[in-house]
Amino acid sequence: QVQLVESGGGLVQPGGSLRLSCAASGSIFSLYAINWYRQALGKQREFVADITSGGSANYADSVKGRFTISRDNAKNTVYLQMNSLKPEDTAVYYCRAARGSWLGSWGQGTQVTVSS
């Protein structure tokens, strides 16, 4: 199995950028798809983006064109580059590994706050 740790969150003004990292350990990272989800206060956790083991990416409509997911298998890390941030992007961001029908555990998350 693979264990994940998120980092890179913080406070940013509207229109700003952040890059989140999801660092993995414990297994062959390159075999796993990685999902990014987020959960705003009082709301359900929602899909943001994912990247397959082969590098194909998918995005929620709400972030398409603003966020970019990528992976560096040599560093066992998946990145979420977030540009043109909006207040509605404020949430705790989580990553999770997936392989076939298997889903990994959620990490501790990283807080992103978009505010002036």
ABEGO torsion letter per residue (X at the ends): XBBBBBBGBEBBBBGBBBBBBBBBBGBBAAABBBBBBBBBBGBBBBBABBBBAAGBBBBBAAABGABBBBBBAAAGBBBBBBBGBBAAABBBBBBBBBBEABBBBBBAEBBBBBBX
